[in-house]
Amino acid sequence: MTSESDWIGPLCRIYSLLLLGYPAEFRRAYGGPMRQVFRDRCREVARRRKGGETLRFAINVATDWVRTAVRERASEFWSAGRRPARRNWVTEWAGTLLILLFATTSLVQAYVIPTGSMEGNLLVGDHMLVDRAAYADPGTLGRAILPCRDVERGDIIAFLYPEDTRETYVKRVIGLPGDRIRLERGQVIRNGRRLVEPYTQHIASWPDAYRDDFPLSPRPYTSPRGRDMFEHHVVNDEVVVPPGTLFALGDNRDNSADSRYWGFVPRSYVVGKPLVVYWSYEASTEDLKDWNVDHIVDLAQHFFTKTRWKRTFLVPRSQRAQEVEVNR
Amino acid sequence: MENETKAQALLPLTPPVFHILLALAGEERHGYGIMQDVAQQTDGALQLGPGTLYGCLKRMLAAGLVEESDERPDPTLDDERRRYYRMTLLGKRVVRAEAQRLAGAVTVAMAKLAGEKA
């Protein structure tokens, strides 16, 4: 399969959920073909790879859904009298609303990249949707309807910042439970094998032994969680990722506050998987963290020029690092 | 003659219905095929969404303008089975009547606008 199927799959799943907005009868008659057609259109748009067209496609599908779902519901309602044993229209509408609420709150979540720690792949001001279902414990029912897999090495994850769970961070998973990790001149050595990571960016602005030859010893300002990592999880100068946690690093390796500084990410803090950048806007970290009047004025004045149109509907991808034998 | 009045009663057609009928004028098509043809006919101006497409087809089926053919795979796409549609006799009459009506409207427009400078 080509890489384009990466986003077509999730999108088709979302569309399947949207289909629940139509009356049951209509869905039974046309749901299957509609899904088919939607997928065909996705492929067509993916083949052409034109930013503007993708945006138009998305808007087109969204407005089409809103208009026709309402229309079919209305036509069902008006013709209700003529048919026997219909479900109450209130329950049907409530169904649509519930699906909408459910889809927007629990399946996806909007998120902004506030810092440059993933620079190279994700920029400051990238507004993205996070797929919350991707790594959630699905339960038995969920396993049947949603495609789930566990976090893998190389995945980009969104998670609650362990030091302050009001913040969400996005980093790349480097180590799973049991992995032995160390850094040697900025290169990650995992389980004795050197990683070749094409997705990273090294812009060493200053040499830093702690950052590049990890783990040495905690610094005075290392956080309690970081200290705990050094005290309990360093074996033979390597960090050993404990059960139920992940070791995550930023792609902008030389300028990223990540597991090296504040320890492991508890598995339960993982929010989901970044799905797609829906809007990318040049703004400063402060403006993105705290909306202020200046930012809103700036938005109004520069929406078109400061929006990075090329990044619209960009899909951040998981990437496996190549592993190379180390000659010690 | 009775057929003519039946066709007239269905006019004017909405643009999606008109273009869907045109798409089916030459041959049977499945949903995605209709969508592509409509986009081509209108130079991309009318890009039907799945809901619009199948909502229209539902009403067109009910009005007897189109009928379902069979389900079969499209050799140019993949081996998935797709539901094909074709135009009925009534559909053919209706789309012809609509085309005439539009042609009439265009003539009137040309005559009225001929004197005006752009």
Boltz contact constraints between the chains, C-beta under 6 A:
constraints:
  - contact:
      token1: [A, 30]
      token2: [B, 54]
      max_distance: 6.0
  - contact:
      token1: [A, 33]
      token2: [B, 31]
      max_distance: 6.0
  - contact:
      token1: [A, 33]
      token2: [B, 83]
      max_distance: 6.0
  - contact:
      token1: [A, 34]
      token2: [B, 50]
      max_distance: 6.0
  - contact:
      token1: [A, 34]
      token2: [B, 54]
      max_distance: 6.0
  - contact:
      token1: [A, 37]
      token2: [B, 31]
      max_distance: 6.0
  - contact:
      token1: [A, 37]
      token2: [B, 32]
      max_distance: 6.0
  - contact:
      token1: [A, 37]
      token2: [B, 50]
      max_distance: 6.0
  - contact:
      token1: [A, 38]
      token2: [B, 50]
      max_distance: 6.0
  - contact:
      token1: [A, 40]
      token2: [B, 32]
      max_distance: 6.0
  - contact:
      token1: [A, 60]
      token2: [B, 47]
      max_distance: 6.0
  - contact:
      token1: [A, 60]
      token2: [B, 49]
      max_distance: 6.0
  - contact:
      token1: [A, 61]
      token2: [B, 49]
      max_distance: 6.0
  - contact:
      token1: [A, 64]
      token2: [B, 49]
      max_distance: 6.0
  - contact:
      token1: [A, 64]
      token2: [B, 51]
      max_distance: 6.0
  - contact:
      token1: [A, 64]
      token2: [B, 52]
      max_distance: 6.0
  - contact:
      token1: [A, 65]
      token2: [B, 51]
      max_distance: 6.0
  - contact:
      token1: [A, 68]
      token2: [B, 51]
      max_distance: 6.0
  - contact:
      token1: [A, 68]
      token2: [B, 52]
      max_distance: 6.0
  - contact:
      token1: [A, 68]
      token2: [B, 55]
      max_distance: 6.0
